[in-house]
């Protein structure tokens, strides 16, 4: 089991086989309501947070399932982070320099390099043109991981990730990295549990989205349909949402003039249009480039009124029955099952429509369903982000906050789910089949091994040794909480055959039951 040469614990073939064969999807139940008080607390906490900890389980036990769910659905605006974590976030450049200033600075540097004479100096300078965007994207990812691991507003942080994936942007394109901190914090996180219409409008007015889906090229004289198509197909109505190609074309016309600005100065345009300019940070609506002709969108005539047309289109999309069903389906796939029942999706969509797109209300309907209760018993396979965060929260709950957030995010990259690095607009997949291959299982076992046997990798600060970091005996620590009461006989056999506390912890984190939250 243990090599004396490098002290690496290798998984036995029986353990790998156990991991791979446990990943069959559960059969969805019928969508009916259930009493929240009947929900099993350990499984509930592990599902709606980034991973159970003793303190989280204690708070849920004290409040009871219903009050705990309501607390997570309506978190406090501030004060959810430990002081130390908040100070670390405050020290980041994304907290000190605005996204607009960083966006402008990145562009000015790129232009200055472009004006340099050809030669070695220019070639070297060209390599650093992405320094500002990449630094800010890295810090944003570190901020997201710190919040996921240590915030009390756990559901809000998980929904922030859900919506970042739903409204996906790729940080490496253009200067998106310079503004992605603002996109995540202002557009997504602040609306993650609010009204879908507000969330949709915030993403539409985001420079990150304007760059990613090329809408800053979209002008009356040169229509670009890219964003209009993805806005309906992925963000709102869905592939089967009932729209036509003509609707894509008309929505593209409505979105003309929506773009980005690399200056804080308003553009010089005709006086009669000047009052219609809207500039918010690096986002701008420039009426000079807008198509003021009337449009027929989703069967309704929209008069040419500039930015008011966009507001009307947002209203139509956010409140459309197809959007209600599409969003409900994606939420149910994320929280309940890869193939949620039609009855559950219908029930959620009904709440979505009756509450004017209230995300928290829609989630409450889902949490109150028999489908959700059944899924807590059956388990739902974790994707790499869920697995990594929940492993660290479980193992390090009694330890100080980690120092090396980059190590955590490096593991996410190795497992194929790096933050803000999905190239295509569909976002990362959520089905178990996308993340349960043998290569993925081996990688997860390696992460479990590092957490259990070499936790210092997450705590090293410079050249200082972190060899004194010790993970407690997790099975003993959580035994009274009932978090692993459902271990199968096969899993218990593997754990009981372990020869050390480190092996016990490793096999627990790599167990099928833990991978199914």
Residue pairs with C-beta under 8 A, 6 or more apart in sequence:
1 9
1 10
1 12
1 499
1 503
2 8
2 9
2 499
3 10
7 453
8 449
8 453
9 449
9 452
9 453
9 502
9 503
9 506
11 442
11 445
11 449
11 510
12 494
14 494
15 445
15 494
15 507
15 510
16 438
16 441
16 442
16 445
18 490
18 491
18 494
18 512
19 441
19 444
19 445
19 510
19 511
19 512
19 515
20 436
20 438
20 441
22 512
22 515
22 516
23 381
23 432
23 436
23 512
23 515
25 337
25 338
25 339
25 381
25 431
25 432
25 433
26 337
26 374
26 375
26 378
26 379
26 380
28 336
28 337
28 339
28 340
28 341
28 344
28 371
29 341
29 344
29 370
29 371
29 374
30 341
30 343
30 344
30 370
30 371
31 341
31 342
31 343
31 344
31 345
31 346
31 347
31 369
31 370
31 371
32 343
32 369
32 370
32 371
33 347
33 368
33 369
33 370
34 368
34 369
34 370
34 372
34 373
36 65
36 66
36 69
36 367
36 368
37 64
37 65
37 66
38 65
38 373
39 65
39 367
39 372
39 373
39 376
40 376
40 377
41 57
41 60
41 61
41 65
41 68
41 482
42 52
42 57
42 481
42 482
42 483
42 485
43 376
43 377
43 379
43 517
44 60
44 65
44 68
44 69
44 376
45 52
45 56
45 57
45 60
45 68
46 52
46 390
46 483
46 517
47 335
47 375
47 376
47 380
47 517
48 69
48 72
48 154
48 155
48 158
48 335
48 367
49 56
49 72
49 154
49 155
49 158
49 393
50 148
50 149
50 154
50 157
50 158
50 386
50 389
50 390
50 393
51 386
51 389
51 390
51 391
51 392
51 393
51 394
51 517
52 390
52 393
52 394
52 478
52 481
52 483
53 393
53 394
53 397
54 397
54 398
54 477
54 478
54 481
55 397
56 154
57 481
57 483
59 68
60 68
63 71
69 364
69 367
70 364
72 153
72 154
72 155
72 156
73 155
73 193
73 360
73 363
73 364
74 193
74 360
75 152
75 153
75 155
75 156
75 193
76 153
80 151
80 152
80 153
80 156
81 89
81 146
81 147
81 150
81 151
81 152
82 150
82 401
84 401
85 146
85 147
85 150
85 151
85 401
88 146
89 95
89 143
89 146
89 147
92 139
92 142
92 143
93 102
93 135
93 136
93 139
94 102
94 136
94 139
94 140
94 143
94 181
98 182
98 281
99 136
99 178
99 179
99 181
99 182
99 183
99 207
99 281
99 282
100 179
100 264
100 281
100 282
102 132
102 133
102 136
102 178
102 179
103 175
103 178
103 179
103 207
103 260
103 262
103 281
103 282
104 262
104 263
104 264
104 282
105 132
105 178
106 129
106 132
106 133
106 175
106 178
107 175
107 262
108 262
109 129
109 131
109 132
110 129
110 175
113 122
113 125
113 126
113 129
116 122
116 125
130 172
130 177
132 175
132 177
132 178
133 171
133 175
133 176
133 177
133 178
134 171
134 172
134 177
135 177
136 177
136 178
136 179
136 180
136 181
137 171
137 172
137 176
137 177
137 180
137 420
138 406
138 409
139 181
140 171
140 180
140 181
140 184
140 419
140 420
141 409
141 418
141 419
141 420
142 405
142 406
142 409
143 181
144 157
144 160
144 161
144 184
144 419
145 389
145 405
145 408
145 409
145 419
146 401
146 405
147 157
147 160
148 157
148 158
148 161
148 389
149 389
149 392
149 393
149 396
149 401
149 402
149 408
150 401
151 157
155 193
155 363
156 189
156 192
156 193
159 192
159 193
159 359
159 363
160 184
160 188
160 189
160 192
161 385
162 192
162 331
162 334
163 188
163 191
163 192
163 199
164 184
164 188
164 419
164 420
165 422
165 427
165 428
166 234
166 235
166 330
166 427
167 187
167 188
167 199
167 203
167 209
167 235
168 422
168 424
168 425
168 426
168 427
168 428
169 176
169 180
169 183
169 208
169 209
169 211
169 212
169 420
170 176
170 212
170 420
170 421
170 422
170 423
171 177
171 180
171 420
171 421
172 421
173 211
173 212
174 211
174 212
175 211
176 183
176 207
176 208
176 211
176 212
177 420
179 206
179 207
179 208
179 281
179 282
180 208
180 420
182 206
182 207
182 208
182 281
183 203
183 206
183 207
183 208
183 209
186 202
187 199
187 202
187 203
187 205
187 206
187 208
188 199
188 202
188 203
190 202
191 198
191 199
191 202
192 199
192 359
193 359
193 360
193 363
194 358
194 359
194 360
195 356
195 357
195 358
195 359
196 318
196 323
196 327
196 352
196 357
196 358
196 359
197 314
197 315
197 318
197 319
197 356
197 357
199 359
200 235
200 236
200 314
200 317
200 318
201 311
201 314
203 209
203 235
204 231
204 255
204 258
204 310
204 314
205 258
205 280
205 283
206 283
207 260
207 281
207 282
207 283
209 215
209 227
210 216
210 227
210 258
210 259
210 260
210 283
211 260
212 425
213 226
213 227
213 230
213 231
213 425
214 224
214 226
214 227
215 224
215 226
215 227
215 255
215 258
215 259
216 258
216 259
216 260
217 224
217 259
218 224
218 227
218 252
218 255
218 256
218 257
218 258
218 259
218 289
219 256
219 257
219 289
220 253
220 256
220 257
220 289
220 290
220 291
220 292
221 289
223 249
223 252
223 253
223 256
223 291
224 252
225 248
225 249
225 252
227 252
227 255
228 248
228 249
228 251
228 252
228 254
228 255
229 248
230 425
231 251
231 255
231 317
232 241
232 243
232 247
232 248
232 251
232 317
233 239
233 241
234 425
234 426
234 427
235 317
236 317
236 318
236 320
236 322
236 323
236 326
236 327
237 243
237 317
237 320
237 322
237 323
237 326
238 322
238 323
238 325
238 326
238 329
240 322
241 320
241 322
241 323
241 326
242 322
243 298
246 296
247 297
247 298
250 295
250 296
250 297
250 302
251 297
251 313
253 291
253 293
253 295
254 291
254 295
254 297
254 302
254 309
254 310
254 313
255 310
255 313
256 289
256 290
256 291
257 285
257 286
257 287
257 288
257 289
257 290
257 291
257 306
257 307
258 283
258 285
258 310
259 283
259 284
259 285
259 286
259 289
260 282
260 283
260 284
261 267
261 279
261 282
261 283
261 284
262 282
266 274
266 277
266 279
267 277
267 284
267 286
267 288
269 277
269 286
269 287
269 288
270 288
273 287
273 288
276 285
276 287
276 306
276 307
277 284
277 285
277 286
277 287
278 284
278 285
278 307
279 285
285 306
285 307
285 310
287 306
287 307
290 306
291 304
292 304
292 305
292 306
293 304
294 301
294 302
294 303
294 304
295 301
295 302
295 304
295 309
296 302
297 313
297 316
298 316
298 320
300 316
302 309
302 312
302 313
303 309
317 323
318 357
319 353
319 356
319 357
321 349
321 353
324 349
324 350
324 352
324 353
324 357
325 345
325 346
325 349
327 352
327 362
328 345
328 348
328 349
328 352
328 362
328 366
329 340
329 345
331 348
331 362
331 363
331 366
332 340
332 344
332 345
332 348
332 366
332 371
333 339
333 340
333 430
333 431
334 430
335 363
335 366
335 372
335 375
335 380
336 344
336 366
336 369
336 371
336 372
336 375
336 380
337 371
337 375
337 380
338 430
338 431
338 432
338 433
340 371
341 371
343 371
344 366
344 369
344 371
344 372
347 365
347 369
348 362
348 365
348 366
350 365
351 358
351 361
351 362
351 364
351 365
352 358
352 361
352 362
355 361
355 362
366 372
378 516
379 513
379 516
379 517
380 432
380 516
380 517
381 432
381 435
381 436
381 515
381 516
382 390
382 435
382 515
382 516
382 517
383 417
383 428
383 429
383 430
383 434
383 435
384 412
384 415
384 416
384 417
384 435
384 440
384 444
385 412
385 417
385 419
386 517
387 415
387 444
387 447
387 515
388 408
388 411
388 412
388 415
388 447
390 514
390 517
391 447
391 448
391 451
391 509
391 514
392 402
392 408
392 451
392 458
394 474
394 478
394 509
394 514
395 451
395 452
395 455
395 471
395 474
395 505
395 509
396 402
396 451
396 455
396 458
396 471
398 472
398 477
399 455
399 469
399 471
400 459
402 408
402 458
402 459
403 458
403 459
403 460
403 461
403 466
404 457
404 458
404 459
404 460
404 461
407 457
407 458
408 458
409 418
409 419
411 447
412 418
412 419
413 421
414 443
415 440
415 443
415 444
415 447
416 435
416 440
417 428
422 428
429 435
444 510
444 515
445 506
445 510
447 509
448 505
448 506
448 507
448 509
448 510
449 506
449 510
450 457
451 458
451 471
451 505
451 506
451 509
452 471
452 502
452 503
452 505
452 506
452 509
453 502
453 506
455 466
455 469
455 470
455 471
456 465
456 466
456 467
456 468
456 469
457 466
458 466
458 469
459 466
459 469
460 466
471 502
471 505
473 501
473 504
473 505
474 504
474 505
474 508
474 509
475 484
475 495
475 504
475 505
475 508
478 484
484 508
484 513
484 514
486 513
487 495
487 511
487 513
488 512
488 513
491 507
491 511
491 512
491 513
494 507
494 511
495 504
495 507
495 508
495 511
498 504
498 506
498 507
508 514
